[in-house]
């Protein structure tokens, strides 16, 4: 593609530069408007500067990608409501055997959940679970947070729905879902294992000392528990005879109020019990007054006898009250338990439907059906099955991300129209052909650098078509391999630095804002691990992609 006129080149470059700055640094002091507004600003400038016409700008928006992204986000919202991520969180601590075992679990669960539910969603949900578990077991949080973010990025590379750049690649390349998965899955599995080994090597001493501290803390807790158990003493019974009728009436009212509306049919029974207690109370007072009158005219021996009989009457009244309360309590618990059983049964049925719809969506993907419409169909099926107003669930969808994609499509298309990306690729293309090892290495380095400089999704939009055309000139198999290499490298490149992917930033922000468990994951801690991990795992994956 020839270079555009100089004015268009300059203005288009300015618009793209503004978009890039606000996308990579959304809180710059001179214009802290954020990524979404930055993408819209870049798109608007492309039209205002005349780089794109309004019709070209609208045509640049890729609706199938937006539909797939929206559908998967809605499905993720309903999976979260169905406690899927809570179950994943419980797996982290279920029969855990120490710090190293927990590190492996975090890596594996993060990778699998990211492949199925996107890496951003997994990081949002699992970060707080990990912080709670590390605090409970007296473990340092940062190795586990690094394991979460890095494994989420690696795991998300295995499926077209794992991350946004894979969505773009799947739609543009038209590679079947199953073919995409089986092409990258070996690299993903080996990458997760290697990532765990790198974390183990870097933090072996820290995890070992933390495990000893955890064992000591567990021993102390067990000791304290033994001491507390030996301090047990039976509770003292309250003096029921000292309660007046108003207190008993209030207790009956509280019991009847705690019962659900299903107890309305038992109101008469409650009133009957209350009347019995009140009549018993009156009898007690009348009997007690008679005893006191007779006691004044009798001898000392009769006083003792009457006192004992009065005490027996009081005990009889108390036992009657207890029996009445027990009957009412049993009736209330029976009604509540039957209602709870029905509610739990409905909840379990609904959750099963959510899981079945999600599995059906994945099967449809593997069968080669249109991914955008499949995701939208699954989302609408969940909305209908919920049988409630869908607004609360739809409000959880990240519409700002969808708007960001719209602006980014327009901005990147405008930058392509300037001719600069084509000129740069024409210079690099002879050295980056994938029919020899050196070309694959150079192509991977270009993708790696651009993904960390311009972010991975814009990199895919800029390079995807050009890399595919270059590889397609060799063979159809090489074209598919080029798309998979682009997906693998652009995704794993996110592990290089804290700013490399949205998943890293999500983990960092979630950890910082977590109530009672806040932790700051610094840029340098991430970079110390990210550089060797990214280089090693990218290299191994390139050898396994077919």
C-alpha positions, 0 to 999 in steps of 0.5 A: 500500500502506497503512502498517503499524502503527507498531511494525512500521514501527519494528522493520522499519526497524531490521532493514533499517538493520542489514542496510544498514550491514553490506551497505555497510560489512561491517567496521564496528568494532561488528559486523564480521561481513561482508555475508553474516552481515549479510543473515542477521541482517536476515532473522532480525530481520524474523521475530523482530520479527514483520514477516514470518511464517516462511512469508512469509520462505521465500516471499520467497526467489526460487529461479529467481534463485538457480538462474540465479546458481548455474548461471552461477557453475559455468559460469564455474568450468569456463571458468576451468579451460578457460583462457578467461580466460588467453586473454583475459589474453594478448589484452591484451598480444598485439602491444600498441602502447603504453599507449593501445592497452593501455587500449583493449584492457582496456576492450573485453575487460573489457566483453565478458567481463563481459557473458558471464561476469559482471562480478565474475568478469572482475574477479577474473581480469583484475586480476592480468593487468593488474598484471603487464602494467603492471609489465612495460611500466613503466606506471602501474596506476591508469588501467588498473584504472579501465578494468577496473572501469568497463568491466566494469560498463558491459559487464555491463549488456548481458545478463541474466547480466552482473550480479546486478541484471540477473538479478533484472530478467530473472526478474521482468520476464520479458523475453526474453534477446534482447530484453533484449540488443538493448534495452541493447546500443547504450547499452553499446557507446557507453558503453564508447567514451565511457568510453575517451575520458574515461579518455584525456582524464583521463590523456593526459599520464600515458599519453604520458609512460609510453609514452616511458618504455616505449620507452626501457626497450624500447631498453635491453632490446634493447641489453642483449640484444645485448651478452649475445648477443655474450658467447656462448662454446661450452660446455666438454665434461665429462671423461667418462673421469673418471666411474666406474661408479657415476655412470653407473649413477645417471644411467641410474637417473635417466633410467629414473625420469624416464620414465613408467610407460609405460616399464616394458616397457623395463626389460630394455633399460635393464638390458642397457645397464647391463651393457654399460657395466659390462662395458666398464668392467671391460675397460677396467680390465683392459686398463689394468692390463696396460698398466701391467705391461708398461710396467714391463718395456719401454723408454721408447718402448713406454711412449709407445706404450702410453699413446697406445693406452690413451688411445684405448681410453678414448675408445672407451669414452666414445663407447660410453657416449655412444651407449648414453645417447643410445639410452636418451634417445631411447627415453624421449623417444619414449615421453614425447612420445607420452604427452604428445600423448595428454594434450594431445589429451584436454585440447583435446577437453575444452576444446572441449566446455566452449566448445561447452556455453557457446555452447549455453547462450547460444543457448538463452538467445536462443531464449527458454528458461527461463534458470534451468534452462538455466544449471543444465543447462549446469552439470551437463553440464560436471560430467558431461563432466569425468568427475571428482569435481565437489567441487573445482569446486563448492567454488569457487562463491561460496555466501556470495553465494547465502546473501547473496541469500537473506537480502537477499530476506527483508530487503527483502520485510520492509521492503516490508511496512512500507509505507515504500517504497510511501509514498516511491514514491507521493510520487515517482511523479507526477514520475518517469513515463517518458512525458516527458524530465523524468520519465526524468531524475528516475527516473534520479537516484532510481535513481542515488542509491539504488544508491550508498546502498542498493546496486544489487540492493536498489534493484532489489528495492525499485523494480522492481515499482513502476516497472514498474506505473507504466510499464505504466499507460502502455503495454506498451512503456513497461513494458519500457523502464522495466525496461531503464532500471532495469537500465542506471542501477543498473548504471552507477551502480556506477561513481560511487564505489569503494563503488558496486559489488562489481566496484570492490571486487574490483579494489581488493582484488585489486590490493592483495593481488596478490603482487609487484604490489600497488597501492592504488587509493584512494577519491578516485582512483576518485571523481575519474574516477567522477563525470563518467564515471557522469553522462555515460555514464548520460545518453547511455545513457538516450537510446539505450535503446528 
